[in-house]
Amino acid sequence: MPSFLWCFALEWGVGFLVGAIIAFVGIGLVLAAVAWFVFSRWYRLRQDQEPAEVGYGDARLRGHTLISALIVFFVFLLPSIAVGLIAYLKYEDFEKTFAVYMDLRTAPETLEEVAAYYRASTAVRFKISEAAKKISIKGEYEGLCVADFFESICRQYDSQISCEPPSLGNRALTIDVKK
């Protein structure tokens, strides 16, 4: 079964996936540049000062080094950690949720009717042979995306039909009758 990321790339295209990766890398580089600027400034300020002693009565360091370190942590690192954690948790939620579901237990449909139902909502193209179009599909099917949904149908009817799953470059699902 394909992963959610594979389904996402299949539906939205490789260009969108590459653009998203470039955007994330760009955001990471901007955060790294800002953190480098703040840390280098903090280091220069610390080099120009005499060593400070911290005691019970004086909880701050000269040159605001403690404050600048806390600012870097709370302004840049903490939101980055929070965004990464939220993205990870949402990814797991999406991966565990089936996006495509059809119950054909009571009213079976032909393979062509099922494909026609999903043609408008997916970027995957269907290449169904004339003989396979008439096969009656019965049962309960689910998948992360339309391609995964059709692969579950292909697994169920493995003795009757052969399926060639789509690739990221081609995005065409080919279904034919086994000979």
C-alpha positions in Angstrom: 0.0 0.0 0.0 1.4 3.4 -0.9 2.2 5.9 1.8 0.4 9.1 2.2 3.3 11.0 0.9 3.3 8.9 -2.3 -0.4 9.5 -2.7 0.1 13.3 -2.2 2.9 13.4 -4.8 0.8 11.4 -7.2 -2.3 13.6 -6.9 -0.6 17.0 -6.7 2.4 16.2 -9.0 6.1 16.0 -8.5 6.6 19.7 -9.2 4.3 20.6 -6.3 6.3 18.3 -4.0 9.6 19.7 -5.1 8.3 23.2 -4.6 7.2 22.4 -1.1 10.6 20.9 -0.3 12.3 24.0 -1.6 10.0 26.2 0.4 10.8 24.2 3.6 14.5 24.4 2.9 14.3 28.2 2.2 12.4 28.7 5.5 15.1 26.6 7.3 17.9 28.7 5.7 16.3 32.0 6.8 15.9 30.7 10.3 19.5 29.5 10.3 20.7 32.9 9.0 18.8 34.8 11.7 20.0 32.4 14.4 23.6 32.8 13.1 23.3 36.6 13.1 22.0 36.6 16.7 24.6 34.1 18.0 27.5 35.8 16.3 26.4 39.1 17.7 26.0 37.5 21.1 29.5 36.0 20.8 31.1 39.3 19.9 29.4 41.1 22.8 30.6 38.3 25.1 34.2 38.6 23.8 34.4 42.3 24.5 33.4 42.0 28.1 35.2 40.9 31.2 34.1 37.6 32.7 30.9 38.2 34.7 30.1 36.6 38.0 26.7 35.6 38.8 25.5 35.4 42.4 22.3 35.3 44.4 21.8 39.0 44.3 22.6 39.5 40.6 20.7 37.1 38.3 21.7 38.8 35.0 24.9 38.7 33.0 26.4 41.9 31.6 25.9 42.6 27.9 22.5 40.9 28.0 24.0 37.5 26.9 21.4 35.5 28.8 18.6 37.6 27.4 19.8 37.3 23.8 20.2 33.5 24.3 16.6 33.3 25.6 15.3 35.4 22.8 16.9 33.1 20.2 15.4 30.1 21.9 11.9 31.4 22.4 11.6 33.4 19.1 13.3 31.1 16.7 13.9 27.6 18.1 10.7 27.0 20.0 8.3 27.9 17.1 10.4 25.7 14.8 10.1 22.8 17.2 6.4 23.5 17.5 5.8 23.6 13.8 7.8 20.4 13.3 5.8 18.6 16.0 2.5 19.8 14.6 3.4 18.7 11.1 4.5 15.3 12.4 1.3 14.8 14.3 -0.9 16.0 11.5 1.0 13.7 9.0 0.2 10.7 11.3 -3.5 11.7 11.5 -3.8 12.0 7.7 -1.9 8.8 7.2 -4.3 6.9 9.4 -7.4 8.4 7.8 -8.7 6.8 4.6 -9.5 9.5 2.1 -11.3 7.4 -0.5 -14.0 4.9 0.5 -16.8 3.1 -1.4 -19.3 0.5 -0.2 -20.4 -1.6 -3.1 -21.7 -4.5 -1.1 -25.4 -3.9 -1.8 -25.2 -2.3 -5.2 -22.3 -3.6 -7.3 -21.0 -1.4 -10.1 -18.8 -2.0 -13.1 -15.2 -1.1 -13.1 -15.9 1.6 -15.7 -18.6 3.2 -13.5 -16.3 3.3 -10.5 -13.6 4.9 -12.6 -16.0 7.4 -14.1 -17.1 8.4 -10.5 -13.4 9.3 -9.6 -12.2 10.7 -12.9 -13.0 14.3 -12.1 -11.4 14.3 -8.6 -8.0 12.8 -9.4 -4.9 13.5 -11.5 -4.5 9.8 -12.1 -5.6 8.7 -15.6 -7.4 5.4 -16.0 -6.6 3.1 -18.9 -9.1 0.3 -18.7 -9.4 -2.3 -21.4 -12.8 -2.9 -23.0 -13.1 -6.4 -21.5 -12.2 -5.1 -18.0 -14.8 -2.2 -18.1 -17.6 -4.7 -17.8 -16.4 -6.5 -14.7 -18.8 -6.1 -11.8 -17.2 -4.8 -8.6 -18.7 -5.9 -5.3 -17.4 -5.3 -1.8 -16.1 -2.6 0.5 -13.0 -0.7 -0.6 -10.9 2.1 0.8 -7.6 3.8 0.1 -5.4 6.8 1.0 -6.0 8.2 -2.5 -7.8 7.1 -5.7 -4.8 5.1 -7.0 -4.6 3.3 -3.7 -8.3 2.7 -3.8 -8.1 1.1 -7.2 -5.1 -1.0 -6.1 -7.3 -2.4 -3.3 -9.9 -3.4 -6.0 -7.1 -5.0 -8.0 -5.9 -7.0 -5.0 -9.5 -8.3 -4.4 -9.9 -9.3 -8.1 -6.4 -10.5 -8.6 -7.6 -13.7 -10.3 -9.6 -11.8 -13.0 -7.7 -8.5 -13.7 -4.1 -7.3 -13.8 -3.2 -3.8 -12.7 -0.2 -1.7 -13.4 0.0 1.0 -10.7 0.7 4.6 -11.8 4.2 6.1 -11.5 4.9 9.6 -10.5 6.0 10.5 -14.0 3.2 8.8 -15.9 0.2 8.9 -13.5 -1.7 6.3 -15.5 -3.4 3.3 -13.9 -3.7 0.5 -16.4 -6.2 -2.3 -15.8 -6.6 -5.3 -18.1 -8.2 -8.7 -17.9 -5.9 -11.6 -17.1 -5.6 -14.1 -20.0 
